[in-house]
């Protein structure tokens, strides 16, 4: 984790204007969409449990860093598990489909009264 922080800091030093714009866009998105898009978790009083996730990472497509259609609010748990597939170096190509599947699973669980939510199977194609 310290290496990721160092990389982010170095990127901010190299591209201060882009980093500032991205932070501003994230703040604006979090204010407009405070709840987790996946599980519906509400932010805490200080807003510490909600993250704004780039659907397409900035290192892949920097031009979309501030694009509101490229941002999704996720709680910390969903950000790691769904947005990054339990590895901060990965990213979920099918994020929107995964979120829809999770929302349906949560609604079905609430209706049926089951205790656990079935986890969708996420497969990544490499090539």
Backbone as XML, in Angstrom:
<?xml version="1.0"?>
<chain id="A" units="angstrom">
  <residue number="1" name="UNK">
    <atom name="N" x="0.811" y="-1.203" z="0.000"/>
    <atom name="CA" x="0.000" y="0.000" z="0.000"/>
    <atom name="C" x="0.858" y="1.274" z="0.000"/>
  </residue>
  <residue number="2" name="UNK">
    <atom name="N" x="1.979" y="1.323" z="0.757"/>
    <atom name="CA" x="2.799" y="2.536" z="0.717"/>
    <atom name="C" x="3.328" y="2.836" z="-0.690"/>
  </residue>
  <residue number="3" name="UNK">
    <atom name="N" x="3.627" y="1.784" z="-1.473"/>
    <atom name="CA" x="4.118" y="2.001" z="-2.834"/>
    <atom name="C" x="3.038" y="2.675" z="-3.689"/>
  </residue>
  <residue number="4" name="UNK">
    <atom name="N" x="1.767" y="2.268" z="-3.518"/>
    <atom name="CA" x="0.686" y="2.888" z="-4.277"/>
    <atom name="C" x="0.546" y="4.365" z="-3.922"/>
  </residue>
  <residue number="5" name="UNK">
    <atom name="N" x="0.685" y="4.670" z="-2.622"/>
    <atom name="CA" x="0.614" y="6.066" z="-2.192"/>
    <atom name="C" x="1.759" y="6.875" z="-2.800"/>
  </residue>
  <residue number="6" name="UNK">
    <atom name="N" x="2.939" y="6.282" z="-2.834"/>
    <atom name="CA" x="4.095" y="6.959" z="-3.415"/>
    <atom name="C" x="3.866" y="7.220" z="-4.899"/>
  </residue>
  <residue number="7" name="UNK">
    <atom name="N" x="3.348" y="6.216" z="-5.610"/>
    <atom name="CA" x="3.065" y="6.383" z="-7.034"/>
    <atom name="C" x="2.035" y="7.483" z="-7.264"/>
  </residue>
  <residue number="8" name="UNK">
    <atom name="N" x="0.990" y="7.513" z="-6.443"/>
    <atom name="CA" x="-0.041" y="8.538" z="-6.591"/>
    <atom name="C" x="0.539" y="9.927" z="-6.319"/>
  </residue>
  <residue number="9" name="UNK">
    <atom name="N" x="1.380" y="10.030" z="-5.291"/>
    <atom name="CA" x="2.002" y="11.306" z="-4.963"/>
    <atom name="C" x="2.897" y="11.773" z="-6.108"/>
  </residue>
  <residue number="10" name="UNK">
    <atom name="N" x="3.683" y="10.860" z="-6.668"/>
    <atom name="CA" x="4.580" y="11.233" z="-7.771"/>
    <atom name="C" x="3.781" y="11.659" z="-9.002"/>
  </residue>
  <residue number="11" name="UNK">
    <atom name="N" x="2.647" y="10.979" z="-9.248"/>
    <atom name="CA" x="1.787" y="11.354" z="-10.368"/>
    <atom name="C" x="1.202" y="12.747" z="-10.144"/>
  </residue>
  <residue number="12" name="UNK">
    <atom name="N" x="0.812" y="13.034" z="-8.905"/>
    <atom name="CA" x="0.268" y="14.351" z="-8.583"/>
    <atom name="C" x="1.322" y="15.443" z="-8.776"/>
  </residue>
  <residue number="13" name="UNK">
    <atom name="N" x="2.577" y="15.130" z="-8.482"/>
    <atom name="CA" x="3.654" y="16.108" z="-8.682"/>
    <atom name="C" x="3.917" y="16.351" z="-10.164"/>
  </residue>
  <residue number="14" name="UNK">
    <atom name="N" x="3.815" y="15.293" z="-10.959"/>
    <atom name="CA" x="4.054" y="15.427" z="-12.401"/>
    <atom name="C" x="2.893" y="16.112" z="-13.121"/>
  </residue>
  <residue number="15" name="UNK">
    <atom name="N" x="1.657" y="15.846" z="-12.649"/>
    <atom name="CA" x="0.462" y="16.382" z="-13.307"/>
    <atom name="C" x="-0.452" y="17.042" z="-12.270"/>
  </residue>
  <residue number="16" name="UNK">
    <atom name="N" x="-0.024" y="18.142" z="-11.664"/>
    <atom name="CA" x="-0.819" y="18.726" z="-10.572"/>
    <atom name="C" x="-2.196" y="19.207" z="-11.018"/>
  </residue>
  <residue number="17" name="UNK">
    <atom name="N" x="-2.293" y="19.775" z="-12.217"/>
    <atom name="CA" x="-3.576" y="20.300" z="-12.669"/>
    <atom name="C" x="-4.573" y="19.167" z="-12.906"/>
  </residue>
  <residue number="18" name="UNK">
    <atom name="N" x="-4.122" y="18.078" z="-13.528"/>
    <atom name="CA" x="-4.990" y="16.929" z="-13.774"/>
    <atom name="C" x="-5.430" y="16.291" z="-12.468"/>
  </residue>
  <residue number="19" name="UNK">
    <atom name="N" x="-4.510" y="16.150" z="-11.525"/>
    <atom name="CA" x="-4.844" y="15.566" z="-10.220"/>
    <atom name="C" x="-5.855" y="16.443" z="-9.491"/>
  </residue>
  <residue number="20" name="UNK">
    <atom name="N" x="-5.690" y="17.747" z="-9.544"/>
    <atom name="CA" x="-6.624" y="18.664" z="-8.904"/>
    <atom name="C" x="-8.003" y="18.562" z="-9.557"/>
  </residue>
  <residue number="21" name="UNK">
    <atom name="N" x="-8.040" y="18.501" z="-10.896"/>
    <atom name="CA" x="-9.312" y="18.387" z="-11.610"/>
    <atom name="C" x="-10.009" y="17.080" z="-11.267"/>
  </residue>
  <residue number="22" name="UNK">
    <atom name="N" x="-9.257" y="15.999" z="-11.202"/>
    <atom name="CA" x="-9.821" y="14.694" z="-10.877"/>
    <atom name="C" x="-10.398" y="14.686" z="-9.466"/>
  </residue>
  <residue number="23" name="UNK">
    <atom name="N" x="-9.677" y="15.264" z="-8.517"/>
    <atom name="CA" x="-10.161" y="15.347" z="-7.137"/>
    <atom name="C" x="-11.436" y="16.175" z="-7.063"/>
  </residue>
  <residue number="24" name="UNK">
    <atom name="N" x="-11.478" y="17.266" z="-7.781"/>
    <atom name="CA" x="-12.665" y="18.126" z="-7.802"/>
    <atom name="C" x="-13.855" y="17.379" z="-8.411"/>
  </residue>
  <residue number="25" name="UNK">
    <atom name="N" x="-13.631" y="16.646" z="-9.502"/>
    <atom name="CA" x="-14.702" y="15.877" z="-10.141"/>
    <atom name="C" x="-15.216" y="14.774" z="-9.218"/>
  </residue>
  <residue number="26" name="UNK">
    <atom name="N" x="-14.309" y="14.121" z="-8.491"/>
    <atom name="CA" x="-14.711" y="13.079" z="-7.544"/>
    <atom name="C" x="-15.550" y="13.666" z="-6.417"/>
  </residue>
  <residue number="27" name="UNK">
    <atom name="N" x="-15.125" y="14.810" z="-5.896"/>
    <atom name="CA" x="-15.863" y="15.454" z="-4.810"/>
    <atom name="C" x="-17.279" y="15.821" z="-5.269"/>
  </residue>
  <residue number="28" name="UNK">
    <atom name="N" x="-17.388" y="16.358" z="-6.481"/>
    <atom name="CA" x="-18.688" y="16.740" z="-7.034"/>
    <atom name="C" x="-19.566" y="15.500" z="-7.242"/>
  </residue>
  <residue number="29" name="UNK">
    <atom name="N" x="-18.982" y="14.425" z="-7.741"/>
    <atom name="CA" x="-19.738" y="13.187" z="-7.957"/>
    <atom name="C" x="-20.211" y="12.591" z="-6.638"/>
  </residue>
  <residue number="30" name="UNK">
    <atom name="N" x="-19.330" y="12.561" z="-5.622"/>
    <atom name="CA" x="-19.689" y="12.011" z="-4.316"/>
    <atom name="C" x="-20.830" y="12.801" z="-3.678"/>
  </residue>
  <residue number="31" name="UNK">
    <atom name="N" x="-20.848" y="14.117" z="-3.901"/>
    <atom name="CA" x="-21.916" y="14.947" z="-3.353"/>
    <atom name="C" x="-23.248" y="14.658" z="-4.051"/>
  </residue>
  <residue number="32" name="UNK">
    <atom name="N" x="-23.211" y="14.436" z="-5.368"/>
    <atom name="CA" x="-24.429" y="14.165" z="-6.132"/>
    <atom name="C" x="-24.921" y="12.723" z="-5.936"/>
  </residue>
  <residue number="33" name="UNK">
    <atom name="N" x="-23.998" y="11.786" z="-5.732"/>
    <atom name="CA" x="-24.333" y="10.368" z="-5.593"/>
    <atom name="C" x="-23.646" y="9.808" z="-4.349"/>
  </residue>
  <residue number="34" name="UNK">
    <atom name="N" x="-24.183" y="10.076" z="-3.159"/>
    <atom name="CA" x="-23.480" y="9.691" z="-1.933"/>
    <atom name="C" x="-23.554" y="8.198" z="-1.594"/>
  </residue>
  <residue number="35" name="UNK">
    <atom name="N" x="-24.583" y="7.484" z="-2.063"/>
    <atom name="CA" x="-24.767" y="6.084" z="-1.695"/>
    <atom name="C" x="-23.966" y="5.154" z="-2.598"/>
  </residue>
  <residue number="36" name="UNK">
    <atom name="N" x="-23.601" y="4.001" z="-2.060"/>
    <atom name="CA" x="-22.872" y="2.991" z="-2.829"/>
    <atom name="C" x="-23.771" y="2.477" z="-3.958"/>
  </residue>
  <residue number="37" name="UNK">
    <atom name="N" x="-23.267" y="2.490" z="-5.169"/>
    <atom name="CA" x="-24.043" y="2.045" z="-6.323"/>
    <atom name="C" x="-24.297" y="0.544" z="-6.284"/>
  </residue>
  <residue number="38" name="UNK">
    <atom name="N" x="-23.489" y="-0.194" z="-5.557"/>
    <atom name="CA" x="-23.604" y="-1.650" z="-5.525"/>
    <atom name="C" x="-24.515" y="-2.133" z="-4.388"/>
  </residue>
  <residue number="39" name="UNK">
    <atom name="N" x="-24.166" y="-1.822" z="-3.168"/>
    <atom name="CA" x="-24.929" y="-2.341" z="-2.025"/>
    <atom name="C" x="-25.878" y="-1.319" z="-1.415"/>
  </residue>
  <residue number="40" name="UNK">
    <atom name="N" x="-25.772" y="-0.065" z="-1.820"/>
    <atom name="CA" x="-26.664" y="0.967" z="-1.313"/>
    <atom name="C" x="-26.282" y="1.532" z="0.043"/>
  </residue>
  <residue number="41" name="UNK">
    <atom name="N" x="-25.072" y="1.239" z="0.515"/>
    <atom name="CA" x="-24.613" y="1.731" z="1.815"/>
    <atom name="C" x="-24.611" y="3.258" z="1.832"/>
  </residue>
  <residue number="42" name="UNK">
    <atom name="N" x="-25.071" y="3.803" z="2.938"/>
    <atom name="CA" x="-25.103" y="5.251" z="3.117"/>
    <atom name="C" x="-23.757" y="5.733" z="3.657"/>
  </residue>
  <residue number="43" name="UNK">
    <atom name="N" x="-23.345" y="6.942" z="3.299"/>
    <atom name="CA" x="-22.076" y="7.454" z="3.847"/>
    <atom name="C" x="-22.201" y="7.740" z="5.336"/>
  </residue>
  <residue number="44" name="UNK">
    <atom name="N" x="-21.074" y="7.685" z="6.031"/>
    <atom name="CA" x="-21.064" y="8.012" z="7.451"/>
    <atom name="C" x="-21.155" y="9.528" z="7.613"/>
  </residue>
  <residue number="45" name="UNK">
    <atom name="N" x="-21.197" y="9.976" z="8.829"/>
    <atom name="CA" x="-21.316" y="11.409" z="9.110"/>
    <atom name="C" x="-20.184" y="12.194" z="8.450"/>
  </residue>
  <residue number="46" name="UNK">
    <atom name="N" x="-18.993" y="11.637" z="8.494"/>
    <atom name="CA" x="-17.838" y="12.305" z="7.904"/>
    <atom name="C" x="-17.608" y="11.902" z="6.447"/>
  </residue>
  <residue number="47" name="UNK">
    <atom name="N" x="-18.436" y="11.002" z="5.907"/>
    <atom name="CA" x="-18.317" y="10.582" z="4.515"/>
    <atom name="C" x="-17.079" y="9.746" z="4.238"/>
  </residue>
  <residue number="48" name="UNK">
    <atom name="N" x="-16.569" y="9.064" z="5.267"/>
    <atom name="CA" x="-15.310" y="8.347" z="5.123"/>
    <atom name="C" x="-15.450" y="6.974" z="4.473"/>
  </residue>
  <residue number="49" name="UNK">
    <atom name="N" x="-16.669" y="6.422" z="4.371"/>
    <atom name="CA" x="-16.760" y="5.073" z="3.835"/>
    <atom name="C" x="-17.135" y="5.030" z="2.355"/>
  </residue>
  <residue number="50" name="UNK">
    <atom name="N" x="-17.233" y="6.174" z="1.696"/>
    <atom name="CA" x="-17.574" y="6.157" z="0.275"/>
    <atom name="C" x="-16.383" y="6.610" z="-0.568"/>
  </residue>
  <residue number="51" name="UNK">
    <atom name="N" x="-16.107" y="5.815" z="-1.602"/>
    <atom name="CA" x="-15.023" y="6.112" z="-2.531"/>
    <atom name="C" x="-15.623" y="6.361" z="-3.903"/>
  </residue>
  <residue number="52" name="UNK">
    <atom name="N" x="-14.955" y="7.142" z="-4.703"/>
    <atom name="CA" x="-15.369" y="7.338" z="-6.087"/>
    <atom name="C" x="-14.396" y="6.540" z="-6.947"/>
  </residue>
  <residue number="53" name="UNK">
    <atom name="N" x="-14.954" y="5.601" z="-7.691"/>
    <atom name="CA" x="-14.172" y="4.679" z="-8.506"/>
    <atom name="C" x="-14.218" y="5.109" z="-9.966"/>
  </residue>
  <residue number="54" name="UNK">
    <atom name="N" x="-13.071" y="5.104" z="-10.634"/>
    <atom name="CA" x="-13.031" y="5.344" z="-12.079"/>
    <atom name="C" x="-13.349" y="4.034" z="-12.783"/>
  </residue>
  <residue number="55" name="UNK">
    <atom name="N" x="-14.426" y="3.997" z="-13.577"/>
    <atom name="CA" x="-14.785" y="2.780" z="-14.295"/>
    <atom name="C" x="-13.650" y="2.351" z="-15.217"/>
  </residue>
  <residue number="56" name="UNK">
    <atom name="N" x="-13.112" y="3.280" z="-15.968"/>
    <atom name="CA" x="-11.912" y="3.045" z="-16.770"/>
    <atom name="C" x="-10.786" y="3.797" z="-16.061"/>
  </residue>
  <residue number="57" name="UNK">
    <atom name="N" x="-9.763" y="3.090" z="-15.590"/>
    <atom name="CA" x="-8.710" y="3.731" z="-14.794"/>
    <atom name="C" x="-8.024" y="4.884" z="-15.519"/>
  </residue>
  <residue number="58" name="UNK">
    <atom name="N" x="-7.549" y="5.804" z="-14.734"/>
    <atom name="CA" x="-6.885" y="6.990" z="-15.273"/>
    <atom name="C" x="-5.621" y="6.603" z="-16.035"/>
  </residue>
  <residue number="59" name="UNK">
    <atom name="N" x="-4.913" y="5.590" z="-15.574"/>
    <atom name="CA" x="-3.679" y="5.197" z="-16.271"/>
    <atom name="C" x="-3.969" y="4.568" z="-17.637"/>
  </residue>
  <residue number="60" name="UNK">
    <atom name="N" x="-5.191" y="4.082" z="-17.851"/>
    <atom name="CA" x="-5.564" y="3.501" z="-19.135"/>
    <atom name="C" x="-6.071" y="4.574" z="-20.095"/>
  </residue>
  <residue number="61" name="UNK">
    <atom name="N" x="-6.910" y="5.476" z="-19.571"/>
    <atom name="CA" x="-7.529" y="6.503" z="-20.415"/>
    <atom name="C" x="-7.571" y="7.820" z="-19.638"/>
  </residue>
  <residue number="62" name="UNK">
    <atom name="N" x="-6.442" y="8.559" z="-19.557"/>
    <atom name="CA" x="-6.384" y="9.770" z="-18.736"/>
    <atom name="C" x="-7.358" y="10.865" z="-19.154"/>
  </residue>
  <residue number="63" name="UNK">
    <atom name="N" x="-7.787" y="10.856" z="-20.407"/>
    <atom name="CA" x="-8.717" y="11.890" z="-20.875"/>
    <atom name="C" x="-10.075" y="11.790" z="-20.178"/>
  </residue>
  <residue number="64" name="UNK">
    <atom name="N" x="-10.403" y="10.613" z="-19.630"/>
    <atom name="CA" x="-11.701" y="10.437" z="-18.965"/>
    <atom name="C" x="-11.595" y="10.536" z="-17.444"/>
  </residue>
  <residue number="65" name="UNK">
    <atom name="N" x="-10.497" y="11.065" z="-16.943"/>
    <atom name="CA" x="-10.302" y="11.163" z="-15.494"/>
    <atom name="C" x="-11.382" y="12.003" z="-14.823"/>
  </residue>
  <residue number="66" name="UNK">
    <atom name="N" x="-11.847" y="13.051" z="-15.482"/>
    <atom name="CA" x="-12.831" y="13.966" z="-14.897"/>
    <atom name="C" x="-14.224" y="13.787" z="-15.503"/>
  </residue>
  <residue number="67" name="UNK">
    <atom name="N" x="-14.401" y="12.805" z="-16.363"/>
    <atom name="CA" x="-15.681" y="12.567" z="-17.018"/>
    <atom name="C" x="-16.678" y="11.982" z="-16.010"/>
  </residue>
  <residue number="68" name="UNK">
    <atom name="N" x="-17.818" y="12.655" z="-15.760"/>
    <atom name="CA" x="-18.781" y="12.150" z="-14.774"/>
    <atom name="C" x="-19.340" y="10.774" z="-15.133"/>
  </residue>
  <residue number="69" name="UNK">
    <atom name="N" x="-19.370" y="10.423" z="-16.424"/>
    <atom name="CA" x="-19.878" y="9.104" z="-16.808"/>
    <atom name="C" x="-18.859" y="7.997" z="-16.533"/>
  </residue>
  <residue number="70" name="UNK">
    <atom name="N" x="-17.642" y="8.363" z="-16.160"/>
    <atom name="CA" x="-16.605" y="7.390" z="-15.844"/>
    <atom name="C" x="-16.452" y="7.191" z="-14.337"/>
  </residue>
  <residue number="71" name="UNK">
    <atom name="N" x="-17.299" y="7.818" z="-13.546"/>
    <atom name="CA" x="-17.193" y="7.753" z="-12.089"/>
    <atom name="C" x="-18.368" y="6.991" z="-11.484"/>
  </residue>
  <residue number="72" name="UNK">
    <atom name="N" x="-18.082" y="6.191" z="-10.463"/>
    <atom name="CA" x="-19.101" y="5.437" z="-9.737"/>
    <atom name="C" x="-18.782" y="5.508" z="-8.249"/>
  </residue>
  <residue number="73" name="UNK">
    <atom name="N" x="-19.783" y="5.828" z="-7.428"/>
    <atom name="CA" x="-19.583" y="5.848" z="-5.986"/>
    <atom name="C" x="-19.754" y="4.440" z="-5.443"/>
  </residue>
  <residue number="74" name="UNK">
    <atom name="N" x="-18.753" y="3.984" z="-4.699"/>
    <atom name="CA" x="-18.788" y="2.670" z="-4.067"/>
    <atom name="C" x="-18.328" y="2.801" z="-2.624"/>
  </residue>
  <residue number="75" name="UNK">
    <atom name="N" x="-18.893" y="1.963" z="-1.737"/>
    <atom name="CA" x="-18.375" y="1.935" z="-0.367"/>
    <atom name="C" x="-16.994" y="1.290" z="-0.409"/>
  </residue>
  <residue number="76" name="UNK">
    <atom name="N" x="-16.235" y="1.419" z="0.663"/>
    <atom name="CA" x="-14.866" y="0.891" z="0.673"/>
    <atom name="C" x="-14.828" y="-0.612" z="0.379"/>
  </residue>
  <residue number="77" name="UNK">
    <atom name="N" x="-15.787" y="-1.339" z="0.952"/>
    <atom name="CA" x="-15.834" y="-2.789" z="0.753"/>
    <atom name="C" x="-16.087" y="-3.132" z="-0.714"/>
  </residue>
  <residue number="78" name="UNK">
    <atom name="N" x="-17.108" y="-2.531" z="-1.324"/>
    <atom name="CA" x="-17.429" y="-2.799" z="-2.733"/>
    <atom name="C" x="-16.339" y="-2.274" z="-3.663"/>
  </residue>
  <residue number="79" name="UNK">
    <atom name="N" x="-15.699" y="-1.178" z="-3.290"/>
    <atom name="CA" x="-14.630" y="-0.626" z="-4.113"/>
    <atom name="C" x="-13.504" y="-1.650" z="-4.265"/>
  </residue>
  <residue number="80" name="UNK">
    <atom name="N" x="-13.140" y="-2.289" z="-3.164"/>
    <atom name="CA" x="-12.066" y="-3.280" z="-3.210"/>
    <atom name="C" x="-12.536" y="-4.575" z="-3.863"/>
  </residue>
  <residue number="81" name="UNK">
    <atom name="N" x="-13.699" y="-5.091" z="-3.434"/>
    <atom name="CA" x="-14.150" y="-6.395" z="-3.916"/>
    <atom name="C" x="-14.717" y="-6.355" z="-5.330"/>
  </residue>
  <residue number="82" name="UNK">
    <atom name="N" x="-15.533" y="-5.371" z="-5.648"/>
    <atom name="CA" x="-16.207" y="-5.322" z="-6.945"/>
    <atom name="C" x="-15.417" y="-4.468" z="-7.939"/>
  </residue>
  <residue number="83" name="UNK">
    <atom name="N" x="-14.964" y="-3.299" z="-7.516"/>
    <atom name="CA" x="-14.264" y="-2.391" z="-8.418"/>
    <atom name="C" x="-12.866" y="-2.848" z="-8.797"/>
  </residue>
  <residue number="84" name="UNK">
    <atom name="N" x="-12.173" y="-3.511" z="-7.841"/>
    <atom name="CA" x="-10.791" y="-3.926" z="-8.096"/>
    <atom name="C" x="-10.594" y="-5.437" z="-7.982"/>
  </residue>
  <residue number="85" name="UNK">
    <atom name="N" x="-11.683" y="-6.192" z="-7.883"/>
    <atom name="CA" x="-11.620" y="-7.657" z="-7.864"/>
    <atom name="C" x="-10.666" y="-8.189" z="-6.802"/>
  </residue>
  <residue number="86" name="UNK">
    <atom name="N" x="-10.704" y="-7.557" z="-5.622"/>
    <atom name="CA" x="-9.915" y="-7.934" z="-4.454"/>
    <atom name="C" x="-8.402" y="-7.810" z="-4.670"/>
  </residue>
  <residue number="87" name="UNK">
    <atom name="N" x="-7.999" y="-6.947" z="-5.586"/>
    <atom name="CA" x="-6.581" y="-6.674" z="-5.805"/>
    <atom name="C" x="-6.491" y="-5.241" z="-6.340"/>
  </residue>
  <residue number="88" name="UNK">
    <atom name="N" x="-5.858" y="-4.360" z="-5.609"/>
    <atom name="CA" x="-5.829" y="-2.949" z="-5.992"/>
    <atom name="C" x="-5.174" y="-2.705" z="-7.348"/>
  </residue>
  <residue number="89" name="UNK">
    <atom name="N" x="-4.396" y="-3.647" z="-7.846"/>
    <atom name="CA" x="-3.753" y="-3.469" z="-9.147"/>
    <atom name="C" x="-4.662" y="-3.859" z="-10.314"/>
  </residue>
  <residue number="90" name="UNK">
    <atom name="N" x="-5.781" y="-4.542" z="-10.033"/>
    <atom name="CA" x="-6.726" y="-4.960" z="-11.067"/>
    <atom name="C" x="-7.879" y="-3.969" z="-11.152"/>
  </residue>
  <residue number="91" name="UNK">
    <atom name="N" x="-8.696" y="-4.122" z="-12.190"/>
    <atom name="CA" x="-9.919" y="-3.334" z="-12.306"/>
    <atom name="C" x="-10.954" y="-4.164" z="-13.041"/>
  </residue>
  <residue number="92" name="UNK">
    <atom name="N" x="-12.214" y="-3.943" z="-12.703"/>
    <atom name="CA" x="-13.326" y="-4.724" z="-13.218"/>
    <atom name="C" x="-13.813" y="-4.112" z="-14.525"/>
  </residue>
  <residue number="93" name="UNK">
    <atom name="N" x="-13.597" y="-4.815" z="-15.617"/>
    <atom name="CA" x="-14.022" y="-4.322" z="-16.922"/>
    <atom name="C" x="-15.547" y="-4.266" z="-17.004"/>
  </residue>
  <residue number="94" name="UNK">
    <atom name="N" x="-16.215" y="-5.239" z="-16.393"/>
    <atom name="CA" x="-17.676" y="-5.349" z="-16.439"/>
    <atom name="C" x="-18.302" y="-4.800" z="-15.154"/>
  </residue>
  <residue number="95" name="UNK">
    <atom name="N" x="-17.836" y="-3.649" z="-14.693"/>
    <atom name="CA" x="-18.306" y="-3.098" z="-13.422"/>
    <atom name="C" x="-19.810" y="-2.854" z="-13.411"/>
  </residue>
  <residue number="96" name="UNK">
    <atom name="N" x="-20.344" y="-2.221" z="-14.443"/>
    <atom name="CA" x="-21.770" y="-1.896" z="-14.455"/>
    <atom name="C" x="-22.634" y="-3.154" z="-14.460"/>
  </residue>
  <residue number="97" name="UNK">
    <atom name="N" x="-22.240" y="-4.194" z="-15.191"/>
    <atom name="CA" x="-22.993" y="-5.446" z="-15.194"/>
    <atom name="C" x="-22.917" y="-6.133" z="-13.825"/>
  </residue>
  <residue number="98" name="UNK">
    <atom name="N" x="-21.752" y="-6.069" z="-13.190"/>
    <atom name="CA" x="-21.588" y="-6.654" z="-11.865"/>
    <atom name="C" x="-22.460" y="-5.930" z="-10.849"/>
  </residue>
  <residue number="99" name="UNK">
    <atom name="N" x="-22.511" y="-4.593" z="-10.933"/>
    <atom name="CA" x="-23.343" y="-3.808" z="-10.016"/>
    <atom name="C" x="-24.814" y="-4.176" z="-10.210"/>
  </residue>
  <residue number="100" name="UNK">
    <atom name="N" x="-25.266" y="-4.290" z="-11.469"/>
    <atom name="CA" x="-26.664" y="-4.670" z="-11.722"/>
    <atom name="C" x="-26.966" y="-6.045" z="-11.147"/>
  </residue>
  <residue number="101" name="UNK">
    <atom name="N" x="-26.058" y="-7.003" z="-11.333"/>
    <atom name="CA" x="-26.258" y="-8.355" z="-10.794"/>
    <atom name="C" x="-26.323" y="-8.334" z="-9.270"/>
  </residue>
  <residue number="102" name="UNK">
    <atom name="N" x="-25.456" y="-7.542" z="-8.636"/>
    <atom name="CA" x="-25.472" y="-7.449" z="-7.174"/>
    <atom name="C" x="-26.754" y="-6.799" z="-6.665"/>
  </residue>
  <residue number="103" name="UNK">
    <atom name="N" x="-27.225" y="-5.756" z="-7.339"/>
    <atom name="CA" x="-28.472" y="-5.093" z="-6.923"/>
    <atom name="C" x="-29.651" y="-6.059" z="-7.011"/>
  </residue>
  <residue number="104" name="UNK">
    <atom name="N" x="-29.701" y="-6.858" z="-8.088"/>
    <atom name="CA" x="-30.774" y="-7.849" z="-8.241"/>
    <atom name="C" x="-30.671" y="-8.899" z="-7.147"/>
  </residue>
  <residue number="105" name="UNK">
    <atom name="N" x="-29.450" y="-9.367" z="-6.855"/>
    <atom name="CA" x="-29.251" y="-10.363" z="-5.800"/>
    <atom name="C" x="-29.668" y="-9.813" z="-4.445"/>
  </residue>
  <residue number="106" name="UNK">
    <atom name="N" x="-29.351" y="-8.560" z="-4.173"/>
    <atom name="CA" x="-29.730" y="-7.942" z="-2.893"/>
    <atom name="C" x="-31.242" y="-7.818" z="-2.795"/>
  </residue>
  <residue number="107" name="UNK">
    <atom name="N" x="-31.893" y="-7.380" z="-3.873"/>
    <atom name="CA" x="-33.356" y="-7.257" z="-3.863"/>
    <atom name="C" x="-34.020" y="-8.617" z="-3.704"/>
  </residue>
  <residue number="108" name="UNK">
    <atom name="N" x="-33.521" y="-9.646" z="-4.407"/>
    <atom name="CA" x="-34.083" y="-10.994" z="-4.279"/>
    <atom name="C" x="-33.912" y="-11.532" z="-2.871"/>
  </residue>
  <residue number="109" name="UNK">
    <atom name="N" x="-32.773" y="-11.261" z="-2.262"/>
    <atom name="CA" x="-32.514" y="-11.707" z="-0.897"/>
    <atom name="C" x="-33.457" y="-11.015" z="0.076"/>
  </residue>
  <residue number="110" name="UNK">
    <atom name="N" x="-33.688" y="-9.722" z="-0.127"/>
    <atom name="CA" x="-34.598" y="-8.980" z="0.751"/>
    <atom name="C" x="-36.025" y="-9.508" z="0.616"/>
  </residue>
  <residue number="111" name="UNK">
    <atom name="N" x="-36.438" y="-9.851" z="-0.593"/>
    <atom name="CA" x="-37.789" y="-10.347" z="-0.819"/>
    <atom name="C" x="-37.956" y="-11.751" z="-0.238"/>
  </residue>
  <residue number="112" name="UNK">
    <atom name="N" x="-36.961" y="-12.625" z="-0.451"/>
    <atom name="CA" x="-37.074" y="-14.015" z="-0.002"/>
    <atom name="C" x="-36.785" y="-14.190" z="1.478"/>
  </residue>
  <residue number="113" name="UNK">
    <atom name="N" x="-36.095" y="-13.235" z="2.089"/>
    <atom name="CA" x="-35.783" y="-13.309" z="3.513"/>
    <atom name="C" x="-34.587" y="-14.189" z="3.823"/>
  </residue>
  <residue number="114" name="UNK">
    <atom name="N" x="-33.755" y="-14.508" z="2.844"/>
    <atom name="CA" x="-32.557" y="-15.316" z="3.078"/>
    <atom name="C" x="-31.544" y="-14.516" z="3.889"/>
  </residue>
  <residue number="115" name="UNK">
    <atom name="N" x="-30.639" y="-15.239" z="4.524"/>
    <atom name="CA" x="-29.630" y="-14.582" z="5.354"/>
    <atom name="C" x="-28.405" y="-14.126" z="4.580"/>
  </residue>
  <residue number="116" name="UNK">
    <atom name="N" x="-28.096" y="-14.775" z="3.469"/>
    <atom name="CA" x="-26.873" y="-14.413" z="2.754"/>
    <atom name="C" x="-27.175" y="-14.064" z="1.306"/>
  </residue>
  <residue number="117" name="UNK">
    <atom name="N" x="-26.310" y="-13.239" z="0.760"/>
    <atom name="CA" x="-26.435" y="-12.794" z="-0.629"/>
    <atom name="C" x="-25.504" y="-13.652" z="-1.482"/>
  </residue>
  <residue number="118" name="UNK">
    <atom name="N" x="-26.028" y="-14.279" z="-2.535"/>
    <atom name="CA" x="-25.127" y="-15.054" z="-3.399"/>
    <atom name="C" x="-24.149" y="-14.140" z="-4.120"/>
  </residue>
  <residue number="119" name="UNK">
    <atom name="N" x="-22.883" y="-14.530" z="-4.149"/>
    <atom name="CA" x="-21.856" y="-13.724" z="-4.798"/>
    <atom name="C" x="-21.814" y="-14.076" z="-6.273"/>
  </residue>
  <residue number="120" name="UNK">
    <atom name="N" x="-21.871" y="-13.077" z="-7.163"/>
    <atom name="CA" x="-21.779" y="-13.385" z="-8.588"/>
    <atom name="C" x="-20.365" y="-13.841" z="-8.950"/>
  </residue>
  <residue number="121" name="UNK">
    <atom name="N" x="-20.301" y="-14.720" z="-9.921"/>
    <atom name="CA" x="-19.012" y="-15.201" z="-10.394"/>
    <atom name="C" x="-18.458" y="-14.188" z="-11.390"/>
  </residue>
  <residue number="122" name="UNK">
    <atom name="N" x="-17.259" y="-13.713" z="-11.134"/>
    <atom name="CA" x="-16.622" y="-12.727" z="-12.002"/>
    <atom name="C" x="-15.490" y="-13.413" z="-12.747"/>
  </residue>
  <residue number="123" name="UNK">
    <atom name="N" x="-15.574" y="-13.410" z="-14.058"/>
    <atom name="CA" x="-14.508" y="-14.000" z="-14.858"/>
    <atom name="C" x="-13.850" y="-12.919" z="-15.681"/>
  </residue>
  <residue number="124" name="UNK">
    <atom name="N" x="-12.554" y="-13.007" z="-15.779"/>
    <atom name="CA" x="-11.794" y="-12.029" z="-16.561"/>
    <atom name="C" x="-11.214" y="-12.746" z="-17.772"/>
  </residue>
  <residue number="125" name="UNK">
    <atom name="N" x="-11.364" y="-12.146" z="-18.927"/>
    <atom name="CA" x="-10.775" y="-12.686" z="-20.142"/>
    <atom name="C" x="-9.456" y="-11.968" z="-20.380"/>
  </residue>
  <residue number="126" name="UNK">
    <atom name="N" x="-8.437" y="-12.731" z="-20.619"/>
    <atom name="CA" x="-7.139" y="-12.138" z="-20.943"/>
    <atom name="C" x="-6.812" y="-12.466" z="-22.385"/>
  </residue>
  <residue number="127" name="UNK">
    <atom name="N" x="-6.130" y="-11.589" z="-22.997"/>
    <atom name="CA" x="-5.790" y="-11.905" z="-24.378"/>
    <atom name="C" x="-5.324" y="-10.773" z="-25.126"/>
  </residue>
</chain>
